[in-house]
């Protein structure tokens, strides 16, 4: 069974560096996989990626040791199981607001008796090995996204869900839920205080805390705070920022160092 890179990093006490993928293309995913990330998340919620494209992207990523993750569109068992059968090493599920929803999520990711995942790991056995069925329950990583007031109110119950490996803060929706505005990379109260509190409560329950960041600098800050999974950029954001920097420099209007990484570029989330 091919080892899940996230689990090995966490076992060694480290933090995983993740990049978000929104471009539905295998070559783009393969290029990103060779840049040193620990994991790449295929975004099927807000990205323009369908199932066929996601399979091609996971195939491309599997040319490396990078862990391919999928953010599914919603808490939908069909999407979750198909993503796992196609070779996803982990599932990130949006808008998990209660213990009951977290239990549904975990159940869809685990074969019986730990869950109710249906058997049919077609591509997963090709990429992870013929013994995948025996080890899948211990290998697949399950993330519940925390991004609403209801999720915060039920956080301890969610964190206590058996089999839940990690939580993942969706800062745009969480910011809107608490302030009525969208935003990333918060350093001000009350949002920063909430980010600190979520990390502490997750760590206390043995659940890996993760967060979506708008810049590499903020991702580094979150690692230093104790977050064990950080998204530092997206493919579209990096492409747009790099292209804009080249245009400005070639036109004599600035240099790449003057292009801000402030989370405002398209495709961040």
Secondary structure, 3 states (H helix, E strand, C coil): CCCCHHHHHHHCCCCEEEEEECCCCHHHHHHHHCCCCCEEEEECCCCCCCHHHHHHHHHHHCCCCCEEEEEECCCCHHHHHHHHHCCCCEEEECCCCCHHHHHHHHHHHCCCCCCCCCCCCHHHHHHHCCCHHHHHHHHCEEEEEECCHHHHHCHHHHHCCCCCCEEEECHHHHHHHHHCCCCCCCCCCCHHHHHHHHHHHHHHCCCEEEEECCCHHHHHHHHHHCCCEEEEEEHHHHHHHHHHHHHHHHCCCCCHHHCCCCCCCCCCC
